[in-house]
């Protein structure tokens, strides 16, 4: 593959986050799973080759349940990406996790349905471990960077992923809150899991945009409010990603690189 179609680090942009790299070259990628959400922007950050893809498309044409997650991850793999940073706009399920803060999640609960969530439909049966969904190498790097930027940071948390496009009812939100989970989102599954199947390291940074409706006295959330908060924090997110990219040792080994070891019958 030509050097200009290569990257070591990938970034998925979330709601309200549609560009990252200055002077990037954009390319349409073809994958066995169809087209990804948009052109992939390729360029350099801190001397490292980076690929950026807005997971909803630049014009937010794909709602969470309609994203071709397999094509997005396959495109990154084709480019040679080893490390993926996945910022997302998220709601909070705990009063202590305040809007404007960020959570580096360590656990995930899947409440989606009907999404194409594996590359391994046979004939070789493949069971990939997902006990610890997020990369143990990237998580401490991300948490340390966020704290160094004086961002209110929670260095662990569980994200519950709902199907969308609707937001939760108050009863659903109270149920999630009663489980002790911190964050609610619509895109972390199957994105994080597909990265693991392809043996790529993946970290989530959850930007808290609102309190979910299960918290007493909280008004219903609107998509407009979510986008508004994310856009106000875009520069902080970009600054954090730049520093995380700088600190990644792109040739380092990690347990995520060996996810298929022992996974096949």
C-alpha positions as CSV (number, residue, x, y, z in Angstrom):
1,X,0.0,0.0,0.0
2,X,1.2,3.5,-0.9
3,X,2.6,5.5,2.0
4,X,-0.2,8.1,1.5
5,X,-2.8,5.3,2.1
6,X,-1.3,4.2,5.3
7,X,-1.9,5.1,9.0
8,X,-0.9,3.8,12.4
9,X,-3.6,5.5,14.4
10,X,-7.3,5.9,13.6
11,X,-9.8,8.3,15.1
12,X,-13.6,8.0,14.8
13,X,-15.4,11.4,15.0
14,X,-18.7,11.4,16.9
15,X,-21.8,13.7,16.9
16,X,-20.7,17.2,16.1
17,X,-17.1,16.1,15.5
18,X,-16.5,15.9,11.7
19,X,-12.9,17.0,11.1
20,X,-9.5,16.7,12.8
21,X,-6.4,16.8,10.5
22,X,-5.2,20.0,8.9
23,X,-4.2,19.6,5.2
24,X,-5.6,16.0,5.1
25,X,-6.0,14.0,2.0
26,X,-9.4,12.3,1.7
27,X,-9.9,8.9,0.2
28,X,-13.0,6.7,-0.4
29,X,-12.2,3.2,0.8
30,X,-13.7,0.0,-0.5
31,X,-14.2,-2.9,1.9
32,X,-15.8,-6.4,1.6
33,X,-18.6,-5.0,3.8
34,X,-19.5,-2.0,1.7
35,X,-18.5,1.7,1.9
36,X,-17.6,3.3,5.2
37,X,-19.5,6.3,6.6
38,X,-17.5,8.8,4.6
39,X,-14.2,9.5,3.0
40,X,-11.2,8.7,5.3
41,X,-9.0,11.8,5.9
42,X,-5.3,10.9,6.1
43,X,-2.5,13.1,7.4
44,X,0.0,13.6,10.2
45,X,-0.4,14.6,13.9
46,X,2.8,14.8,16.0
47,X,4.7,13.1,13.3
48,X,2.5,10.1,13.2
49,X,0.2,8.9,10.4
50,X,-3.4,9.3,11.4
51,X,-6.7,8.3,9.7
52,X,-9.9,10.2,10.6
53,X,-13.4,9.0,9.8
54,X,-16.6,10.7,11.1
55,X,-18.7,7.6,12.1
56,X,-22.0,9.3,11.2
57,X,-20.7,10.9,7.9
58,X,-19.8,14.5,7.6
59,X,-23.4,15.6,7.2
60,X,-24.5,13.2,10.0
61,X,-26.5,11.1,7.4
62,X,-26.2,7.8,9.4
63,X,-28.1,7.5,12.7
64,X,-26.5,5.1,15.2
65,X,-28.5,2.0,14.2
66,X,-27.7,2.5,10.5
67,X,-23.9,3.0,10.7
68,X,-21.9,0.3,8.7
69,X,-19.6,-0.4,11.6
70,X,-18.0,-3.3,9.9
71,X,-17.0,-1.2,6.9
72,X,-15.6,1.5,9.1
73,X,-13.4,-0.9,11.1
74,X,-12.4,-2.8,8.0
75,X,-11.3,0.5,6.3
76,X,-9.1,1.3,9.2
77,X,-7.6,-2.2,9.2
78,X,-6.9,-1.9,5.4
79,X,-4.9,1.3,6.1
80,X,-2.7,-0.6,8.6
81,X,-4.2,1.1,11.7
82,X,-3.2,-0.5,15.0
83,X,-4.6,2.0,17.5
84,X,-8.1,3.6,17.5
85,X,-9.4,6.5,19.6
86,X,-13.2,6.7,19.7
87,X,-14.6,9.9,21.2
88,X,-18.3,9.9,21.7
89,X,-21.1,12.2,22.9
90,X,-22.7,10.6,25.9
91,X,-25.3,11.1,28.6
92,X,-24.6,10.7,32.3
93,X,-26.3,8.3,34.6
94,X,-24.7,9.6,37.8
95,X,-25.0,13.1,39.3
96,X,-21.2,13.0,40.0
97,X,-20.4,12.6,36.3
98,X,-21.2,16.1,35.2
99,X,-21.8,17.5,31.7
100,X,-18.5,18.8,30.3
101,X,-16.5,16.1,32.0
102,X,-15.0,13.1,30.2
103,X,-15.0,9.4,31.0
104,X,-12.4,6.9,29.9
105,X,-14.6,3.9,30.0
106,X,-13.4,0.5,31.1
107,X,-16.6,-1.6,30.7
108,X,-19.5,-1.8,28.3
109,X,-23.1,-3.2,28.4
110,X,-24.8,-3.9,25.1
111,X,-28.5,-3.2,24.8
112,X,-28.6,-2.9,21.0
113,X,-30.4,-5.3,18.6
114,X,-30.0,-6.5,15.0
115,X,-26.6,-4.8,14.3
116,X,-24.1,-6.7,12.3
117,X,-21.5,-7.2,15.0
118,X,-19.0,-9.7,13.9
119,X,-16.6,-10.4,11.0
120,X,-16.7,-14.2,11.8
121,X,-20.0,-15.7,10.6
122,X,-18.2,-19.0,9.7
123,X,-17.2,-21.5,8.6
124,X,-14.5,-21.2,11.3
125,X,-16.2,-20.7,14.7
126,X,-14.5,-17.8,16.4
127,X,-15.2,-16.7,20.0
128,X,-13.2,-13.5,20.9
129,X,-12.8,-12.6,24.5
130,X,-14.4,-9.3,25.4
131,X,-14.2,-9.4,29.2
132,X,-12.2,-6.2,29.2
133,X,-13.6,-4.2,26.2
134,X,-11.1,-1.4,26.1
135,X,-7.4,-1.4,25.5
136,X,-5.2,-1.6,28.7
137,X,-2.4,0.3,26.9
138,X,-4.5,3.2,25.6
139,X,-6.7,3.8,28.6
140,X,-4.1,5.1,31.0
141,X,-2.6,7.2,28.3
142,X,-6.0,8.8,27.6
143,X,-6.8,9.4,31.2
144,X,-3.4,11.0,32.0
145,X,-3.7,13.3,29.0
146,X,-7.2,14.5,29.9
147,X,-6.1,15.2,33.4
148,X,-3.0,17.1,32.2
149,X,-5.3,19.4,30.2
150,X,-7.2,20.1,33.4
151,X,-10.3,18.4,32.1
152,X,-12.6,16.9,34.8
153,X,-11.8,13.2,34.1
154,X,-13.2,9.9,35.3
155,X,-10.6,7.2,34.5
156,X,-13.1,4.3,34.5
157,X,-16.8,3.8,34.0
158,X,-19.4,1.5,32.3
159,X,-21.2,2.7,29.2
160,X,-24.5,1.1,28.4
161,X,-25.2,1.2,24.6
162,X,-28.8,1.6,23.5
163,X,-30.2,0.9,20.1
164,X,-31.4,4.4,19.2
165,X,-32.4,6.5,17.4
166,X,-34.8,7.3,20.3
167,X,-33.6,8.3,23.7
168,X,-34.5,6.3,26.8
169,X,-37.7,6.5,28.7
170,X,-37.5,7.6,32.3
171,X,-38.0,4.1,33.5
172,X,-35.3,2.7,31.3
173,X,-32.9,5.4,32.4
174,X,-33.7,4.7,36.1
175,X,-33.1,1.0,35.5
176,X,-29.6,1.7,34.0
177,X,-28.8,4.1,36.8
178,X,-29.8,1.4,39.4
179,X,-27.2,-0.9,37.9
180,X,-24.5,1.6,38.9
181,X,-23.5,2.4,35.3
182,X,-22.1,5.8,34.5
183,X,-22.5,6.5,30.8
184,X,-25.2,6.0,28.1
185,X,-24.5,6.0,24.4
186,X,-25.7,4.6,21.0
187,X,-22.5,3.8,19.1
188,X,-19.9,2.0,21.3
189,X,-21.3,-1.4,20.3
190,X,-20.3,-3.0,18.0
191,X,-17.6,-0.5,17.2
192,X,-15.3,-1.4,20.2
193,X,-15.9,-5.1,19.7
194,X,-15.2,-5.1,16.0
195,X,-11.9,-3.5,16.7
196,X,-11.1,-6.3,19.1
197,X,-12.0,-8.9,16.4
198,X,-9.5,-7.2,14.1
199,X,-6.9,-7.1,16.9
200,X,-6.7,-3.3,17.0
201,X,-6.4,-1.4,20.2
202,X,-9.4,0.8,21.0
203,X,-10.1,3.4,23.6
204,X,-13.3,5.4,24.2
205,X,-13.4,9.0,25.5
206,X,-17.0,9.8,26.5
207,X,-17.7,13.6,26.5
208,X,-20.7,14.0,28.8
209,X,-23.2,16.3,27.1
210,X,-26.2,16.0,29.5
211,X,-27.8,14.2,32.4
212,X,-30.0,11.3,31.3
213,X,-33.7,11.5,32.2
214,X,-33.5,8.9,34.9
215,X,-31.9,11.4,37.3
216,X,-34.6,13.2,39.3
217,X,-35.5,16.7,38.1
218,X,-33.7,16.4,34.7
219,X,-35.6,17.6,31.7
220,X,-35.7,15.4,28.6
221,X,-32.6,15.6,26.5
222,X,-32.7,16.8,22.9
223,X,-30.3,16.0,20.0
224,X,-29.8,19.8,19.5
225,X,-28.5,20.2,23.0
226,X,-26.2,17.2,22.6
227,X,-24.6,18.6,19.5
228,X,-24.4,22.1,21.0
229,X,-22.4,20.9,24.0
230,X,-20.1,18.7,21.8
231,X,-19.4,21.6,19.5
232,X,-18.5,23.8,22.4
233,X,-16.0,21.2,23.6
234,X,-14.6,20.3,20.2
235,X,-11.3,22.1,20.7
236,X,-10.7,20.4,24.0
237,X,-11.4,17.0,22.4
238,X,-9.1,17.7,19.5
239,X,-6.3,18.9,21.9
240,X,-6.7,15.7,23.9
241,X,-6.5,13.5,20.8
242,X,-3.4,15.3,19.6
243,X,-1.6,14.6,22.9
244,X,-2.8,11.0,23.0
245,X,-1.5,10.5,19.5
246,X,1.8,12.0,20.5
247,X,2.2,9.6,23.4
248,X,1.3,6.3,21.6
249,X,4.3,4.1,20.9
250,X,3.0,3.0,17.5
251,X,5.2,-0.2,17.3
252,X,4.5,-1.3,20.9
253,X,2.9,-4.7,21.6
254,X,-0.4,-5.1,23.5
255,X,-2.7,-7.9,24.5
256,X,-5.3,-6.6,22.0
257,X,-2.9,-7.7,19.2
258,X,-3.4,-11.3,20.2
259,X,-7.2,-11.4,20.5
260,X,-7.6,-14.3,18.1
261,X,-5.1,-16.5,20.0
262,X,-7.2,-19.4,21.3
263,X,-10.4,-17.9,19.9
264,X,-11.0,-20.5,17.2
265,X,-12.1,-24.2,17.3
